[in-house]
């Protein structure tokens, strides 16, 4: 499937053009039974990315790129999103979605492989925002986020469990339940 076939004219940036890209990417996600964030959750992600002004962000679980589109729309223009997924086919489709939304390749890095391996290759304390969008092995991802985030950095968990809520508490975290399906926590300086 070619995402570019669904739009007319040259790629544009900004939320006016992003909405159709997100809509089509969400349709693809439904067609391929790939879970994705809701528009309301996506809007919160975009707001968090805009409000925190991260220089570097990590997404664990790319899917077809729906949450990445929301994050990229909120990130400052010089920020880079690193997104990890095990499936190269999903990354190919996410890459098409990002291009259709007008995001140049230098704005994002798509790392294909096992998250537990790839996260260990990322630099400690080099990221301002980590979004966790996979449920399997969640304690591994919250531990990795703690290592990757700068003090004051933000972890956002999609569809948090009670265990996630218990792990993201003081003294290391300051949590906030943003929506039933979205938990955020700021990494406290230690």
C-alpha positions, -999 to 999 in steps of 0.1 A, spaced: 0 0 0 13 35 -9 2 61 16 11 89 -9 -17 77 -32 -43 90 -7 -32 127 -9 -31 152 -37 -4 178 -41 30 181 -24 35 171 12 26 199 37 33 203 74 12 215 102 -20 202 119 -43 210 89 -25 184 68 -17 160 96 -53 152 104 -59 133 71 -26 115 75 -35 104 110 -70 94 99 -56 72 71 -30 57 93 -56 49 119 -76 32 92 -46 11 82 -41 2 118 -76 -11 120 -73 -29 87 -41 -47 99 -54 -51 135 -25 -30 148 -35 -12 180 -30 26 180 -38 56 202 -71 73 200 -74 109 186 -79 122 222 -48 104 235 -29 116 204 -39 151 211 -26 148 247 7 134 233 10 163 210 3 187 238 29 170 261 55 171 233 48 208 227 47 218 264 79 199 274 99 210 243 121 179 243 153 178 222 151 140 219 122 116 224 119 78 223 88 58 214 87 21 223 63 5 199 60 23 166 30 4 152 20 21 119 31 55 132 -1 70 146 14 80 179 46 90 162 27 114 140 11 131 170 45 133 188 62 147 157 35 173 154 42 185 189 80 182 190 101 213 183 114 213 147 150 205 158 139 176 180 144 139 169 120 111 176 136 76 179 109 49 175 115 12 181 96 -17 168 104 -53 160 85 -54 127 103 -39 97 70 -39 77 54 -16 103 84 7 101 80 8 63 44 19 67 52 44 95 80 59 73 54 65 45 30 81 70 57 104 83 67 114 47 31 120 38 28 143 68 59 163 55 83 151 82 118 149 68 138 117 76 162 136 99 133 143 123 129 106 132 149 74 135 132 41 131 151 13 149 140 -22 140 147 -50 164 140 -62 199 134 -33 222 154 -48 251 184 -50 229 180 -16 211 172 4 243 205 -7 257 223 9 228 207 43 234 226 69 254 218 72 291 202 105 303 200 118 267 162 119 262 135 143 275 105 122 267 98 84 265 65 71 253 58 34 260 32 20 237 36 -18 242 23 -39 271 46 -69 271 75 -68 295 64 -33 307 88 -33 338 118 -35 313 105 -4 295 100 17 326 134 7 339 149 16 305 130 50 305 145 58 339 180 52 325 174 71 292 156 102 307 174 133 318 163 145 353 130 163 348 123 141 317 88 127 311 77 91 307 42 85 292 26 51 294 -2 41 271 -28 18 288 -10 17 322 -15 -12 345 -17 -11 383 19 -24 383 29 6 361 12 30 386 30 14 415 64 15 398 61 52 388 59 67 422 80 87 446 109 92 453 120 87 417 89 98 399 62 124 401 31 107 384 0 122 369 -29 102 355 -38 122 324 -66 100 311 -77 65 320 -55 52 292 -25 76 297 -2 79 327 27 104 328 55 107 353 83 132 356 117 118 365 128 134 398 165 143 402 182 117 424 
